[in-house]
Each structure stands twice: as structure tokens, then as C-alpha cells.
Amino acid sequence: MASPLAPLPPRRRLRLSIGAAVVLSLVVVSVAVGLGIVRGQSAPAQTVPLGDATETASAAGELYVHVLGAVENPGLYVLDLDARVVDALAAAGGTTAEADLAAVNLARVLTDGEQVVVPVVGAAADPTQAAPPGDDRINLNEADQAALETLSGIGPAISQRIIAWREENGRFQSVDDLMAVPGIGEKMLASLRDAVRV
């Protein structure tokens, strides 16, 4: 007949209790991490067809950009809100050998609904933005600092602010957008309205 087990000494009971608590804590942490991963995957990313290519887009924080011209896979792409032209070209599979990258500002921030046209060498950067014959107005989206300084009342400081605004906010959608540039008020805008275009 087996003899009854002697009770565990208090020190051994304490070790077993601590060990059990540690194991229980690890199980709780593992379950919490697992639930977090499952929740993160519960809203799957949606795939948007784009002609020959696809782009995975998250449910929020995105913009749509139409990429055309001398790129491998022209089409509509869904990009992050802080995407730049270089990101749009990468999404389109890169540029072709005929692309004129000197005519494209790769660092420019994109805006939702924008169309990016990569010209071939020798072509205009964007046919839709080309000036009609006899139109010598300055294009706010293409002009460099020297061209902007030819405008009445525009010196180095304001021309730099115009370029900085364009780099931070994307293309000017209308001449009225100049009002968002620090230092340009209604009076200056009125004097520039007939000398500039977008």
C-alpha cells in the first residue's frame, strides 16, 4: 500500500505558484497578440485592376493617379496620400527608354485625381498643359524662379514661395490658388491674373 504524499514545503509551493503565474501570463499575452493580428487582417486590402497591372490599396489614406506616356504599364494607380511622381512611375513599372525624365519633376507631391504624363524625348511635357499659339502667359506649374521673377511685383522671395507651395501641395489647379501662397493678396492676384496660367 502506497504511503500518502507528504505536503510540499512552502518554498517549493511558492516556486510552483510563480511558475504557473508566468505560464498563465505568457498564454494571455499570446492570445492578445493573436487577436491583434487577426483584427488587423480582418479588413483585407482591396486589389484594383489597372489594365495589365494591379495595385494593392488600403481602405483609407489613398489617392488615384492616372499615369500615361512613356511608362511600361500606363493606367490608373492607387497610391499613398504622400506619394510623389516617382512613386507613380514606379507603380507603372518604370519608364521606357524613350522617356524624357528631364521634363518631369520626380519629387513633386501628387494630388488625388491627377494625370501624370511622361513625354518622350522631344515632346511637350503634357499636351493638355501646352499653351495655345500666341499665349505667352507663364505656366505656374512649370515655371522656374527666373521665369516667375519676370512677372510684375514678383521678386526672389515670392517666386521661391510659389515654387515651395507647388512642391508641398502639388499642381496649381487654378490661378486663384495663388492666394494660398504667403505674400500674395487679392491686389497682387488681380495684377497677375492675365499674366499666368495653369
C-alpha positions in Angstrom: 0.0 0.0 0.0 1.4 3.3 -1.1 2.2 5.8 1.6 0.3 9.2 1.4 2.3 12.0 -0.3 3.9 14.5 2.1 2.8 18.1 1.6 5.2 20.2 -0.4 7.4 22.5 1.5 6.3 26.2 1.4 9.3 27.2 -0.6 8.6 24.6 -3.3 4.9 25.7 -3.4 6.0 29.3 -3.9 8.1 28.3 -6.9 5.3 26.3 -8.5 2.9 29.2 -8.0 5.3 31.7 -9.6 5.9 29.3 -12.5 2.2 28.8 -13.0 1.7 32.6 -12.9 4.4 33.1 -15.5 3.0 30.4 -17.8 -0.5 31.9 -17.5 0.8 35.4 -18.3 2.5 34.1 -21.4 -0.7 32.4 -22.5 -2.7 35.7 -22.0 -0.1 37.7 -23.9 0.0 35.2 -26.8 -3.8 35.3 -27.1 -3.8 39.1 -27.1 -1.2 39.3 -29.8 -3.0 36.7 -31.8 -6.3 38.6 -31.6 -4.5 41.8 -32.6 -3.1 40.1 -35.7 -6.5 38.6 -36.6 -8.2 42.1 -36.2 -5.5 43.7 -38.4 -6.2 41.1 -41.1 -10.0 41.2 -40.8 -10.2 44.1 -43.3 -8.4 42.7 -46.3 -6.7 45.1 -48.7 -8.6 45.5 -52.0 -7.0 44.9 -55.3 -7.8 47.4 -58.0 -7.4 46.2 -61.6 -5.3 48.6 -63.7 -5.1 47.3 -67.2 -2.1 44.9 -67.3 -1.1 45.7 -63.7 -2.6 45.7 -60.3 -2.1 47.8 -57.2 -3.0 46.9 -53.7 -4.7 49.7 -51.9 -5.6 50.1 -48.2 -9.1 51.0 -47.2 -8.1 54.6 -46.3 -5.4 57.2 -47.0 -5.1 56.8 -50.7 -5.2 58.8 -53.9 -5.9 57.8 -57.5 -3.4 58.8 -60.2 -3.6 58.2 -64.0 -0.2 57.5 -65.4 0.3 57.9 -69.2 3.0 58.3 -71.8 6.4 56.7 -71.8 5.9 54.1 -69.0 5.8 50.4 -69.1 2.2 49.9 -67.8 0.1 53.0 -68.3 -3.1 53.0 -66.2 -4.9 54.1 -63.1 -3.0 53.6 -59.8 -3.9 53.9 -56.2 -1.1 55.4 -54.1 -0.5 56.6 -50.6 -1.6 60.2 -49.8 2.1 61.4 -49.5 3.1 59.8 -52.8 5.3 61.6 -55.3 5.6 61.4 -59.1 8.5 59.0 -58.7 6.1 56.6 -56.8 3.5 56.8 -59.6 6.1 55.9 -62.2 7.4 53.0 -60.1 3.8 51.7 -59.8 3.5 51.9 -63.6 6.5 49.6 -64.0 9.0 52.3 -64.6 9.7 54.4 -67.7 10.6 53.3 -71.2 13.9 54.0 -72.9 12.3 56.9 -74.8 11.1 58.8 -71.7 12.3 62.4 -71.2 12.8 62.4 -67.4 14.2 65.9 -67.6 10.7 67.2 -68.4 9.2 65.5 -65.3 9.6 66.7 -61.7 10.0 63.3 -60.0 10.0 64.9 -56.5 6.6 66.6 -56.8 3.9 65.6 -54.4 0.8 64.1 -56.2 -2.8 65.1 -55.8 -5.9 62.9 -56.0 -7.3 62.6 -59.5 -4.2 63.8 -61.1 -2.9 62.7 -64.5 0.9 62.2 -64.9 2.1 62.2 -68.5 5.7 61.1 -69.1 6.8 62.6 -72.5 9.1 61.0 -75.0 12.3 62.9 -75.7 11.5 66.0 -77.9 7.7 66.1 -77.0 5.9 68.6 -74.7 5.7 67.5 -71.1 1.9 67.5 -71.0 -0.1 68.1 -74.2 -3.1 69.3 -72.2 -1.0 71.9 -70.5 0.6 73.2 -73.7 -0.1 76.9 -74.4 -2.1 77.8 -77.4 -0.2 79.6 -80.1 0.4 83.2 -79.2 -0.2 82.6 -75.5 2.8 83.9 -73.6 1.4 83.6 -70.1 3.6 81.9 -67.5 2.6 78.4 -66.5 2.5 78.4 -62.7 3.1 74.6 -62.7 6.2 74.6 -64.9 7.9 78.0 -64.4 11.2 78.2 -62.7 12.3 81.0 -60.3 13.7 83.1 -63.1 10.5 82.9 -65.2 8.4 83.8 -62.2 10.5 86.9 -61.4 9.7 88.3 -64.8 6.1 88.8 -63.5 5.2 92.3 -62.2 5.6 92.5 -58.4 7.2 89.1 -58.1 10.7 89.1 -56.6 13.0 86.3 -55.4 11.2 85.8 -52.1 7.7 85.4 -53.6 8.9 83.3 -56.5 10.6 80.9 -54.0 7.3 80.7 -52.1 5.3 79.9 -55.2 7.7 77.1 -56.0 7.7 75.9 -52.4 3.9 75.8 -52.3 3.8 73.9 -55.6 6.3 71.3 -54.2 4.3 70.9 -51.0 0.8 70.9 -52.4 1.1 69.7 -56.0 0.0 71.4 -59.1 -1.9 74.7 -59.0 -5.5 73.8 -60.1 -6.4 77.4 -60.9 -4.8 80.9 -60.8 -6.8 81.6 -57.7 -4.7 79.1 -55.8 -2.0 81.8 -55.7 -4.0 83.3 -52.8 -2.7 80.4 -50.6 0.9 81.5 -51.2 2.2 83.7 -48.3 2.7 87.3 -49.5 0.1 87.2 -52.3 -3.1 89.0 -51.6 -6.1 90.0 -53.7 -4.4 93.1 -55.2 -1.4 91.1 -56.4 -3.5 88.3 -57.7 -5.5 90.8 -59.7 -2.3 92.1 -61.3 -1.1 88.6 -62.1 -4.3 87.1 -63.3 -3.8 87.9 -67.0 -0.1 87.1 -67.0 -0.2 83.5 -65.6 -2.0 80.2 -66.4 -2.1 76.7 -65.1 
